[in-house]
Each structure stands twice: as C-alpha cells, then as structure tokens.
Amino acid sequence: MSKLRKIAAFSVASIMAVSMAGCSDMSKIMTVDGVEVNAGIYINYMLSEYTEQTYSLSGSGAATSANYLGQEIENDEGKKVKLGDYLPDYAYEQTLDLVAVDKQFEKLGLEFSAKDNEEINSAVKNYMESMTEEYLSEQGISKDSVTKYFTAEKQKQLIFYHYYGLGGEKAVSNDDIKNYLKDNYVRYKMISIPRTTEATTAASTSTSNEATTTQSPEEQTKASKKADKQAKSIADKYLKLAEKNDNFDQVISQYNAETQEPTTAATTATTATTETTTVAEGSMDSSEAQQTTTSAVDEPKEIHVHFYNQNGEEYGEDTPQKPQIINSGEKAVRPEDPVRDFYTFDNWYSDSSLTSVFDFEQAITAETSLFAKFNTNENMLSMIEEESASDLSKYIKNSIKKFNKPVLYKDDNNYYVIVKYDPTERSDYLVDGDNYENILTEMKYDEYDELIKSWQKNFKIKKNDKAFKKYTPSKIEEIHNEYTAGQNSQ
C-alpha cells in the first residue's frame, strides 16, 4: 500500500487478547479494557477498505459485482497478500486504534468545537447518503457505528495537532521542514517538446483511384529523424532563451504562445500546473464544497455569496474576498484578486472542479459559492516513493546538481528544457504557509501511528469469536454483489 495514501498499520502482537467464545451477543465484536465495541465498527472498517481496494483493482473507479477477495494487493509491509486475508487484520487494527484514540482524547482533556461537531455530522450524513442506509444496514452497519467512525477520525486529527501542531510538545520547526523538503522533494519548471510526429504513418492520395498507401519503414525512419531534428532545434532555441532570461516563466509563456500550446496541468510531462481546489482535512466537507448554487426558495430578499480558496476554505471577514450579502436579483461584486505565493490567480469558478468561470454580470437569485483557481508553471514533487517515480523525476532529483541553471534532457518521447529550484525556498510549506498542514501530516504520520499503537500496549481484549466468524470479507462481498445485482436490475 502506498505510503502516501495509507495510515501506517503495524503489528499488534503485543496486545493481550483472550477469547469470548461463549458470547452470544453478535452485536459486539470485542471488549477492550471494559469498553464494548459494536460489530458495525469492525464491519465498516472492512467495508470501507474493501471498497477502496476494489476500486483500484477494477481500474474503473467503481466496484462491480465480482470476486475480488482472491486477488493480491500490497499490504503495509510491501508484501503481496490476498485481499480476503488482509481485510480482517486491517479492520481489527483500525478498531483497536479507534478505542485507543477515544481513550487518549479523554485523557488529554480535549473537546470538540461546534465546528468539529458540525463536520462530524456532515460527514456522517454524506456517508449514509452515498453508501445508502439500506446497503449499510444489510452489511450490519448502523448510523451509530458510522458516527463513532467519523468521531474517531476527528479525534485522531485533533490529537495529532495537539502533539505535532504549533506549540505542541512534538512540534516541528521550519528547519525540520526544510530538511525534509531537501531530502524528499524536487522543485522545477520545464518545457517539453515532442520528438516525433503523432502518427507513424502518412497517407498519400492516388490521382486515379484515391487509394491510400502507408509509408515504408525507410520513409518512417526518415520522417522520425526529421521530426526529431526539428524538436532538437526548438529545444536548443528555448534552452538559450532560458540561459539569457532569469525569469523562466517568460520563456515558458513565449513557448506556449509560439507553439499555440495551452497551459495545462502538469506533473512530469507538460509545461504548466493548475492547482485545483481540494478540501483540506478539517475544513469544509467535500460534498459541501461541490454545492455551488442552491435552488431559491420564494426569492429570499438577502442572498449570500461565499468565496473559497484552493483548500476549500472560505475567505474570512478580514479579507477582500469576504462573504457578500446582496438582494435577490442583484449582481455580486468581483472582489480583489486573491494572492498566493508561487501561484497566479486565474479566475473565480462556480464549481469546485473549476470548469465553469463565473459571470459577475449575471443576476443572482440563490445562495452562491465561488471557488478560486490558481495556476503555476512550477512542480513540487514528492520523491518519498522514488522507486516508482518516472525516469524524468529521478533525473531531476539525482542528476541536476545546480539550482536555477537551465539544462536539456531527452527521453524516448520528448526534449525537456528544465530549471531546478531549491525546494527549501518554498515558504508556503513552512509554519503558517498554505501547505504546512499537508507537509506536517506527511512528515509525522508514521510516527503518530506508532504512538497510537503504544497506547494499546497494555490493552486487555476479549474477542467475540462467534462474531468474528460471522462477519467476514466473503460475507461483505456476497452482500455487495447481491445488492449491486439488485440495483442493476431495476
């Protein structure tokens, strides 16, 4: 399982466990230090991981009716295991984490704010609606179990920031962050120039019967060499421009203009990156962020217009992008363009996926949310899992030794004019920066997981063996397939 997507789960072999083989209450999966744990919590952990893994295995973004449990996945130690063997262990460990986190939350004297409770309730509502209450009920998962799941996730988040956030006893410094960025990130801008034409064959029209013929191998080789020569000439041109111009963004803009190539999102093979809106942990719920304009009810006199940043967080009252209150039928006032370091503001969009530019000349008759889109030519790429990184990324990290010096690189498909920059200069990753919380989580989550496991060291666990035998991955998949088949037949 990818380090970037997992919450590391390690062995719980040190935990004391005794059997509850005689227990007949199937609604409880285990008792941990006197705390009875609903079976629905354990089932939900299995189901949520089953759903995520089958999405990946299906490769289609949706799990269909199929037998996935016999397929192999990569576990937390990087070993190949069958999904059916992995799920019970995963759910068991996550269930113990839930109990440990709940106990630690109380021990630390932490409390939920009104906003925290609102986010938990919203997450529960969205989960119940997306999975459907009928489906969850068939799986043996109640709303109460779902609520405990999302409550534990919020507790886990708050405890994390209690220890590692600003002022915490394990807080990281800016120097710590810079060292981490230096070791694990590459920062660069580039122009990519295709070395070959899109087609490997060309058609010629006969004057007699308009038949088409295909290039011979010799003709294809000649055409490829010509295309490569042209690409090399273009690459050399922009390399020289980059060497003369300290502002590489201007060179990129010139290339885009001269080749009529639009600036699009990039990771390793394009010329520009578009930062799309994402919902930060602890901020506005994702489904809430996707709601843009709701239906007007009896033409309310006052309409609220909300403005959100790249993290799905609403701009505050102390900003030029503060919420506006207008009368129904009036126009919103375009606020001052927001400023974000290392990015340029593009426009305001009426949807969180940033596909529809908002027209400030239109009359507004319903509650409206607008989302800021920012563009950048810069790539800030994590190399934590370098073994799976592209050859281009590895070249930038390991072979380009000097910052701010343009270099030319080629692979089978493109020539690249690349400028590498110092990642430690990205102030938005430092304390109080836009990306601080994300980098903090990345830096400390493995350590935090070990801390959670340490709270479980002296747990006394009574397992309900009958419940464990009843609530199995095969049962989850059987119900899933039956439910999916029923939905498809309607």
Backbone hydrogen bonds, N-H to C=O, Kabsch-Sander energy under -0.5 kcal/mol:
donor,donor_aa,acceptor,acceptor_aa,energy
5,R,2,S,-1.2
6,K,2,S,-1.4
8,A,6,K,-0.7
15,I,12,V,-1.9
16,M,459,F,-1.1
18,V,461,I,-3.5
20,M,463,K,-2.8
23,C,20,M,-2.5
26,M,24,S,-1.1
28,K,25,D,-1.2
29,I,37,V,-2.6
30,M,37,V,-0.9
31,T,462,K,-2.2
32,V,35,V,-2.9
33,D,31,T,-0.6
33,D,460,K,-2.8
35,V,32,V,-2.3
36,E,34,G,-0.7
37,V,30,M,-2.8
38,N,36,E,-0.5
39,A,27,S,-3.1
41,I,38,N,-0.9
42,Y,38,N,-1.0
43,I,39,A,-2.7
44,N,40,G,-2.4
45,Y,41,I,-1.8
46,M,42,Y,-1.9
47,L,43,I,-3.1
48,S,44,N,-2.9
49,E,45,Y,-1.8
50,Y,46,M,-2.6
51,T,47,L,-2.8
52,E,48,S,-2.0
53,Q,49,E,-2.8
54,T,50,Y,-2.5
55,Y,51,T,-1.8
56,S,52,E,-1.6
57,L,53,Q,-2.6
58,S,54,T,-2.6
59,G,55,Y,-1.4
61,G,55,Y,-0.9
64,T,62,A,-0.6
66,A,64,T,-0.5
68,Y,66,A,-0.9
71,Q,68,Y,-1.9
73,I,81,V,-3.1
75,N,73,I,-0.6
75,N,79,K,-3.1
78,G,75,N,-1.9
81,V,73,I,-2.6
83,L,71,Q,-2.7
84,G,69,L,-2.7
85,D,82,K,-1.0
86,Y,82,K,-1.9
87,L,83,L,-2.2
89,D,85,D,-0.7
90,Y,86,Y,-2.5
91,A,87,L,-2.9
92,Y,88,P,-2.3
93,E,89,D,-2.3
94,Q,90,Y,-2.4
95,T,91,A,-2.2
96,L,92,Y,-2.0
97,D,93,E,-2.3
98,L,94,Q,-2.1
99,V,95,T,-1.7
100,A,96,L,-2.6
101,V,97,D,-3.0
102,D,98,L,-2.1
103,K,99,V,-2.3
104,Q,100,A,-2.3
105,F,101,V,-2.5
106,E,102,D,-1.7
107,K,103,K,-2.3
108,L,104,Q,-2.4
109,G,106,E,-0.9
110,L,105,F,-1.9
117,N,113,S,-2.3
118,E,114,A,-2.0
119,E,115,K,-2.3
120,I,116,D,-2.3
121,N,117,N,-2.5
122,S,118,E,-2.2
123,A,119,E,-2.4
124,V,120,I,-2.5
125,K,121,N,-2.4
126,N,122,S,-2.5
127,Y,123,A,-2.3
128,M,124,V,-2.7
129,E,125,K,-2.0
130,S,126,N,-2.7
131,M,127,Y,-2.6
132,T,128,M,-1.2
136,L,132,T,-2.2
137,S,133,E,-2.3
138,E,134,E,-2.1
139,Q,135,Y,-1.6
140,G,136,L,-0.7
140,G,137,S,-0.9
141,I,136,L,-3.0
142,S,140,G,-0.5
146,V,142,S,-1.9
147,T,143,K,-2.7
148,K,144,D,-2.2
149,Y,145,S,-1.9
150,F,146,V,-2.3
151,T,147,T,-2.3
152,A,148,K,-2.2
153,E,149,Y,-1.7
154,K,150,F,-1.9
155,Q,151,T,-2.5
156,K,152,A,-2.8
157,Q,153,E,-1.7
158,L,154,K,-2.5
159,I,155,Q,-2.7
160,F,156,K,-2.0
161,Y,157,Q,-2.0
162,H,158,L,-1.6
163,Y,159,I,-1.9
164,Y,160,F,-3.3
165,G,161,Y,-1.1
168,G,165,G,-2.6
169,E,162,H,-0.5
170,K,163,Y,-2.8
171,A,168,G,-1.5
172,V,164,Y,-0.8
177,I,173,S,-2.0
178,K,174,N,-2.7
179,N,175,D,-2.3
180,Y,176,D,-1.9
181,L,177,I,-2.8
182,K,178,K,-2.5
183,D,179,N,-1.7
184,N,180,Y,-2.0
185,Y,181,L,-2.0
186,V,381,L,-2.2
187,R,421,Y,-0.6
188,Y,379,N,-2.2
189,K,419,V,-2.1
191,I,417,V,-2.0
193,I,415,Y,-3.1
195,R,413,N,-3.2
196,T,413,N,-0.6
206,S,211,A,-1.2
210,E,206,S,-1.4
213,T,204,S,-0.5
220,Q,216,S,-2.7
221,T,217,P,-2.4
222,K,218,E,-2.3
223,A,219,E,-2.6
224,S,220,Q,-2.6
225,K,221,T,-2.4
226,K,222,K,-2.1
227,A,223,A,-2.5
228,D,224,S,-2.7
229,K,225,K,-2.3
230,Q,226,K,-2.3
231,A,227,A,-2.4
232,K,228,D,-2.5
233,S,229,K,-2.1
234,I,230,Q,-2.1
235,A,231,A,-2.7
236,D,232,K,-2.7
237,K,233,S,-1.9
238,Y,234,I,-2.2
239,L,235,A,-2.0
240,K,236,D,-2.2
241,L,237,K,-1.9
242,A,238,Y,-2.2
243,E,239,L,-2.0
244,K,240,K,-1.3
245,N,241,L,-1.4
246,D,244,K,-0.5
248,F,246,D,-1.1
250,Q,247,N,-0.8
251,V,247,N,-0.9
252,I,248,F,-2.4
253,S,249,D,-2.5
254,Q,250,Q,-2.1
255,Y,251,V,-2.5
256,N,252,I,-2.7
257,A,253,S,-2.3
258,E,254,Q,-2.7
259,T,255,Y,-2.1
260,Q,256,N,-0.7
261,E,256,N,-1.8
264,T,262,P,-0.6
272,A,264,T,-0.5
273,T,376,T,-4.2
275,E,273,T,-0.5
275,E,374,F,-2.1
276,T,274,T,-0.8
278,T,310,Q,-2.5
280,A,278,T,-0.7
280,A,311,N,-2.2
283,S,280,A,-2.2
289,A,285,D,-2.3
290,Q,286,S,-1.3
291,Q,287,S,-0.6
291,Q,288,E,-0.9
292,T,290,Q,-0.6
294,T,292,T,-0.5
294,T,367,E,-1.5
298,D,296,A,-0.6
303,I,326,I,-3.9
305,V,324,Q,-2.8
306,H,304,H,-0.5
306,H,368,T,-2.9
308,Y,370,L,-2.7
309,N,313,E,-2.8
312,G,309,N,-1.8
315,Y,307,F,-2.8
319,T,316,G,-1.6
322,K,319,T,-1.5
324,Q,305,V,-2.3
326,I,303,I,-2.7
326,I,324,Q,-0.5
328,S,301,K,-1.6
329,G,364,I,-3.5
330,E,327,N,-2.3
334,R,332,A,-0.5
343,Y,340,R,-1.9
344,T,375,N,-2.7
346,D,373,K,-3.3
347,N,373,K,-0.8
349,Y,371,F,-2.6
350,S,356,S,-2.7
354,L,351,D,-1.8
357,V,355,T,-0.6
358,F,348,W,-2.7
360,F,358,F,-0.7
362,Q,359,D,-1.5
364,I,330,E,-2.9
368,T,304,H,-2.2
369,S,292,T,-1.5
370,L,306,H,-3.0
371,F,349,Y,-2.9
372,A,308,Y,-2.4
373,K,347,N,-2.0
374,F,275,E,-1.1
375,N,344,T,-2.9
376,T,273,T,-3.3
379,N,188,Y,-3.1
381,L,186,V,-3.0
381,L,379,N,-0.5
383,M,184,N,-3.7
386,E,383,M,-0.9
386,E,384,I,-0.7
388,S,385,E,-1.7
389,A,386,E,-1.4
394,K,390,S,-2.3
395,Y,391,D,-2.4
396,I,392,L,-2.4
397,K,393,S,-2.4
398,N,394,K,-2.7
399,S,395,Y,-2.6
400,I,395,Y,-1.2
401,K,399,S,-0.9
404,N,420,K,-3.4
405,K,402,K,-0.6
407,V,418,I,-2.3
409,Y,416,Y,-2.3
411,D,414,N,-2.3
415,Y,193,I,-2.6
416,Y,409,Y,-3.5
417,V,191,I,-2.4
418,I,407,V,-2.6
418,I,416,Y,-0.7
419,V,189,K,-2.6
421,Y,187,R,-3.1
425,E,422,D,-1.5
426,R,423,P,-1.7
427,S,425,E,-1.6
429,Y,426,R,-1.8
430,L,427,S,-1.3
433,G,430,L,-2.8
435,N,428,D,-2.9
436,Y,433,G,-1.4
439,I,435,N,-2.3
440,L,436,Y,-2.5
441,T,437,E,-2.2
442,E,438,N,-2.0
443,M,439,I,-2.4
444,K,440,L,-2.1
445,Y,441,T,-1.8
448,Y,444,K,-2.6
449,D,445,Y,-2.4
450,E,446,D,-1.9
451,L,447,E,-1.8
452,I,448,Y,-2.4
453,K,449,D,-2.2
454,S,450,E,-1.7
455,W,451,L,-1.2
455,W,452,I,-0.5
456,Q,453,K,-1.2
457,K,454,S,-1.1
459,F,456,Q,-2.0
461,I,16,M,-1.6
461,I,459,F,-0.6
462,K,31,T,-2.7
463,K,18,V,-2.5
463,K,461,I,-0.6
464,N,29,I,-2.3
465,D,463,K,-1.3
467,A,464,N,-0.6
468,F,464,N,-2.1
469,K,465,D,-2.1
470,K,466,K,-1.4
471,Y,467,A,-2.9
472,T,470,K,-1.2
476,I,472,T,-2.0
477,E,473,P,-2.7
478,E,474,S,-2.3
479,I,475,K,-2.4
480,H,476,I,-2.4
481,N,477,E,-2.8
482,E,478,E,-2.3
483,Y,479,I,-2.7
484,T,480,H,-2.8
485,A,481,N,-2.5
486,G,482,E,-2.1
487,Q,483,Y,-2.3
488,N,484,T,-2.5
489,S,485,A,-1.4
490,Q,486,G,-0.6
490,Q,487,Q,-0.8
